[in-house]
Amino acid sequence: MAAFDPLRWYCFLNFSLLILLPLTLSAVPIPSFSLKDPNFDSNFALLGDAQMVKGGSMINLTSDSTSSAGQLVYKKPINFLDGNSQKPISFSSDFAFSMFPGPGDGMAFAIVPAGTGGLDQIFDHQGLFGISENVGKIDGKFIAVEFDTRKDDNVGDVNGNHVGFDLGNFSSAEVVDVSSVGLVLNGGDKLRAWIDYEANSKRLEIRLNKFGVGRPYKPLISYPIDLSKIWAEKEVLVAISSSSGHSTQICSLYSWSFRVRTTPNWLHSEPLDPQVYADEHQVASQKKNCALTILGRLIFTTGCGTLVAFFVLLFWVVFFTRQPIPATELPMNTMDFKYEKVGVNIDKISDDSTS
């Protein structure tokens, strides 16, 4: 049997901690999709005027004719509560697009109840952004992120160049003029949008930038919402839809990815509501972020474990692996030496005073 090596065991323990800690903190992945899906035809549906162009490298949701509308739908329903664990679902989506020219209706990213009427129930050629007005009546509310290029006073639009978050209808719950960040939605530039929903903080964030510039740190919109309460275990469909209105605006989609994930319950924190925070600042200030607290405890525990392992290793080395140190024999060289007898004669000198 091989001898126990405390140093090797100590290194193994620390290496295991480094491997297992990130795996513990990481989210549990569940199926996602992108436009690069090799099974595109079986997983996606192109409705209305939407069609692939340029050899399938991009999708035009609308054509160059007036009153055009089209929609791209992922056909497999999802829900925002995991079926087995009942954990809430988070998602991240990003897509690249362009719109040009004219003041068309623009484009919308939408999550709508699946219902029982098939895909035709969510698309309407005459609907705003090509989305049927009945989607909110199917089986719960719908949500949409609109990239609007036409000022519609009927829904209270601020202008013809804004991003809005819609909940149940197209009168935006929150809206931002993208001119404030130097962007023009229908200028023909290729843009990229990021939409993220975190189930632990119950917050949806929307970002927008020119394609290739990078993801902005600060979101355009950060909206508190609990999607699991809106739909519970009901299935929903995800779509990107566009309509040109009375213009010849063409909306082109170059890429789209959608990723869903679930996180452990012990990482969940309280929902962040700015109004509640303002009203109950004293109470809220006493709450700790659960994730940071647990991470701190893990780091502290790891540090303590490392320190204990170090002292155990030191104790083992000092008391169990100490070997006696043999005495070192110094080399001895013989030398011959001799001495001579030296005679000393002292002559007594008489003192003149006594002579």
N, C-alpha and C positions, 0 to 999 in steps of 0.2 A: 504494500500500500504506500502511495506517495505521501511524503511528509506534509503536514499542514503548513501552508505558507500564509501567514497573516497579512503580509503586504499585498499579495495577489488577491486575497479575499476582500481586503479593503478597497482596492481598485475596482473589483467587480461590483461591489455594492454601490459605489459612486457612479459607475458607468450605467448601471441599471436605473438609478434615479434619474439620470439625465435623459434616458430613453423613455421611461414611463411617464414622467411629468408632462412633457408636451402631448403625449397621447391622451392623457387624462383630461387636459384642458381643451383639446381640439373638439370641434363640433362633429357630430355623427352625420356622415353624408347620406343623402337619399337622392334618388334619380333627378337629373337636371337635363337641360336640352340646349341646343344652339342650332343656328342655320346650317352648320357644317355637318349636321346629322346625316349619315349615309342612308337612313331610312326616311328621308324627308317626305316623300309622297305618302307614306303610311302614317306619319306622325303629325304632319301639318296640313292645313287646308287653306287654299287661296280662294277668297270669295269676292264676288263682284268683278271689278276691273283689275284686280291685283294679278300680276303675272311676272314670271321670271324673265329677265332680259340679260343680254350680253353673256350668253352661254351659261346662265345660272349663277353668275357672280353677284347679282343684285336683284332686288325685287322692286318694281314700280307698283305702288299701291293704287295710284290713280293714273289716268291717261291724259293726253293733251287736249281733251275735249271738255266742254263745260259740264257741270253737274256729274262729274265722275266720282266714284267711290269704290274703295276696295279694302279688304281686310285680310290679315294673316293671323290664323288661329292655331294654337297648339291643341290638338284634338283630344289629348288624354287629360281627363279632369284631375285636379289636385284638391287637397283641403288643408286648412291651416291648423288642424289638430292631428297629430300622428295617431293612426288607427290603433296601434298596440299600446303605446306608452301614454297616450293622451297629452303628450308634450306639445306646446305650441310651435309652429313652424315659422322660421325666418326665411327671407329670400333676398337675393341680389340679382338685379338685371341691368344690363347695359346694351346699348344699341347705337349704331352710327347711321345717320340719315341726312338728307338734304331736301329742301323745298324751294321751288322756283318755277315760274315767277308769279307775281300777283297776290292779291289778298284772298286766298282760298280759306277754307275752314281750318286747315292745318292738319295735325296728326295727334293721336292719343294712344297711350298705353293703357289698357283696360283689363281689369279682373272682374268677371261677371259670373253670376250664378249659372251653373250648368243646366239646371231645370230638366225637363223631359222632352222638350220640343226639338232637340238637335241643334246644329250650328246655325240653321237659318233663323232661329229666334233671336240671335244676338246681332245680326247684320241687317241693316236697312239702307238701301241705296239713297233714300231721301233723308235719312237721319243725320244729325250733327256728328261729324267725324265718321260717318258710315255706321254708327252704332244705333241700334233700335231703341226707341223711346220706352219700349216695354221691358227692357232688361231689369229695371229696378222693381218690376212687378212680378217677376218670375218666381223667385224664391229668396227674397232678401235683397239687400242693397248691392250696388256695384260701386267700384272705385275706379277712377281714371286720372291719369296725369296728362293734361292737355298742353300741346305746343301750338298755341293759337295764333293765327296770322290775320284774323279778321275781327274787328271790333263789333260785337253783337250786343246791342243795348238790351235785348230781351233777356239775357242772362247776366247782365251787369259787367261786361268785359271792361277792363281799364283802358285797353288800346288794342292795336293789331300786332303786338309783338310781346306776348307774355306767356309765362308758364303758370298753370294753375293746378291745384289738387281738387278733384271733384268727388263728392260723396253722395251717392244716390240721385244726383241730378247734375246738370252742367252749369249751375251757378256755383262757381268755385268757392270752396271753403277757405282757401288761402291762395293768393295770386301774387306773382312777382313780375315786374316789367324787366325783361332781360336786357333792355337798353342800358340798364344801370350797371351791367357787367360788360358792356361793349359788344353785345352779340345781336345779330339780326337773323331771325328764324327763316325768313323767306328770301334771303340774299343769295341763295345758291351755294353757300359755303357748306362743306361737310362738317357736321356737328356730331358730338357724342354725348349721350345722356346716361346717367347712372341713377338707378332707383333702388334704394335699400330699405328693407323693413327688418327691424330687430325685435323679435318676440320678447326678449328679456326686458328691454326698456320700453316696449310698446310705442315705437316711434318710427315714422316713415320719413326718409330723407331723399331729396331730389337734387341732383347736381347736373350742370351743363357746361360744356366748354367746346372750343374748336377741336376738331379731330386731330390727334397727334400731339396736342399741347399737354395733356395729362389731367388727371382727376383733381378737381379743386378740393382743398381741405374744408372750406366752409360751404355748406349746402345752400342752395337757393331757397328751399323750403324744408322745414323740419316740423312735421305735424304729429301730434300725439294721437294714437289710435290703436285699438286692440282688435285686430282682424279676427282672432279666434272667437270673440264674442259676437261679431257681426254675422259670421257664417257657421260657427260651431263646427259640427262634423259634416256640413253640407259641402258638396263638391262645387268647384268653380273652374272656369276656363280662363286662359290668359291669351290676350290678343293685342295686336297693333293695328290700328285702323286709321283711315284718312278719307277726307272728302274735299273736293275742289270748290264746292259752292258754285257761284256763277262765274268763276275764273277758269283758266286753263292750267292751273297750278299742278305740277307733277311732284308727288312725294315719293322719294326713292329711299329704300332701306338696304344698307350695305352689309350689316351684320346685326345679329341679335343673340344674346345668351341669357339664360335664366337659370339660376342655381338656387335650390332650396336645401335647407338643413334644419336639424333639430339640435338643441343644446341641452345639457344636463340640467335638472331642476335646481341643483345647488348653485348654478351660475346665474339664476334669475335674480333680478333686482326689482325694486319698486318702480312703477311707471313714473316717468318724468312729466309732470304737468306744471308749466310755469305759473298758472293761476293759483293752483294749490300751494305751490312753493311760496308765492307772494303772501297768501293768506295765512299760511301756517309755517312761517319761516323758522320760528323757534323750535317747533317739533321736528321739522324736516332737517334742521341742521344737526340734530342728534342722531340721525340715521346714518348708518355706514353702508358704503357700497359693498354688497355681499361678495362680489367677485374679487375685489381688491383685498378684502379682509381675509378671505380664504387663501388667496395667493400669498399674502403676507405670512399667514400661519404655515403654509407649506414651505416657504423659504426659511422661516424660523425653525421649523421642525427638521428640515434638511440640514441646516447649519448645526443644530444641536446634535443630530445623529452623527454628522461628520466629526464634531468635536469629541463625542463619546468614543467613536471608533478610533480616533487618533490616540486617546489616552489608553484604550484597551490594547492597541498595537504597541504603544510605548511600554505598558506594563508587561506585556508578553515578551518583548525584546529584552527588557531589563532583568526580569526574574526567571524566565524560562529558556531563553536562548543564549544566556551569558556563558561563555566558555572560559575556563581557567587560562591565564596567560603564563606560559612557561618562562622560567628565569633564563635570561640571556647570558650565555657564557662568553666572557671577553677573552680574546686571544692573549696568551701569555708568552712572552719572549724572554729567554734567559740571557743574562748579561754577566760578564766577568769583570770584577773590579778588584783593586788592591789598594793598600794604603801603606805608607812609610812612617816610621817613627821619626818624629822631628824633635831634636834636642835644642833646648833654649838655654844659653849661658847668660847670666845677668852679672855684670861687673858692678860691684858695689863702689859707688863713688862717695868718697869721704867729703864731708862738709868742711870748707875752709875754716869755718869758725870754730871747729872742734879739733883741728889738727894742731 
